[in-house]
Amino acid sequence: MARRRIDPTRRLARAILTNARAAGCELVPVAERSKPWNTATFDGLRLEYTFNAVAGDALDRWLEQLPSVDFRTPGHLVADIATASVAWSTDVATVLINALTVEER
């Protein structure tokens, strides 16, 4: 039976969801985008994720520590991850997260 490969975009999305859940935040995926990123020495992906979440202290704390999380995604090193924006409504926040991965060789 052939193993189904999960692309790096999906792997990182799962890792983000797992990390948020462990911090007491339930994220609901809304959208994700990826596009290839290259330099003379590296290949990777620029990733953009949109999530909805219940607004509150747990979300604030999780977003604050997000850039320091060491996400593990087989085959790709997460070189950078950050909250790009948060749009608040009464009790829901729409969070945009940007990440940059580099292929491990």
N, C-alpha and C positions, 0 to 999 in steps of 0.2 A: 504494500500500500504506500503510495507516494505521500510524503508530508507536504501539507499546504504551507507555503511561506506567507508569513504575515509581514506586510511592508512596514518600514520604519515609522511612517506616519501613524499607522494604527497602533504599533507597539508603544510609541510614546504617549499616544492618547490614553491607552490602557494604564500606563504607568502614572500619568497625571491623575486619572480617576482614582486609582488605588491609593496614591499618596494623599489626595484630598480627603478621601473617605477615612483614612487612618487619623487625619487631623480633625475629624468631626464635620466635614463639609460634604454634602451630596451635590455633585455637579451633574448637570444634564447636558450632554453633547448637543450642540445646535448645528455646527458646521466645522469643517476642517479643509485646509488647502495646503498643498505642498508644491514647491517648484525646485528644480535642480539648482544647485549653487556650486560654483567651481572657482578655484584659483589655479595658479601654476602648479601648486603642490598638493592641493586638497580637492576632493569631491565630496559633496554632501547635499543637504536639503535645507531650504528655508520653509518653516512650517508655521501655520497660523491656525489657531483653534479658537472657537467661540463656544462658551458654556454659559448656561443659566445656573444660578445658585440662589439659595435662600440667603438674603442679606443678614449680616450679624457679626458678632465678635469672632466666631470661629472662622468665618470667611476672611475677615480682616487679618487675623493672625496667620492664616495659611498663605494668603497672597504676599504678606510681608516676608515670609521665609522661603517662598518659592525659588528665588534666584540661587539660593544656597543648597538646594536639593541636588544630590548626585544621582540623577536618573540613569538607570541601566537599560539599554536597548541593544540587544545583540547585533553586532555588525556596524553600529553607529555610536559615536561618542557625542553626547549632548554638550556642545561647546558653549551654548548660551541659551538661557530661557528667562523670560521676563513677562510681567503683566504689561500689556500695551495700553489697555484702557479698561475702565469699569464704568458701566452705565447703570446708575441706581434708579430703581422705582421704589414704591412703597415698601415692598418686602422681597423683591427679587432683584438680583444683580446680574447683568450680562457682562461676562468677563472675556476679554480678548487676550490671548496668550500667544506670544511669538517665540519661536525657538530656532536654533541653528544647529544642525548635526553635521558631523564629519565622518565619512566612511572610515572604519578601521581596516587597516591592511595587514 
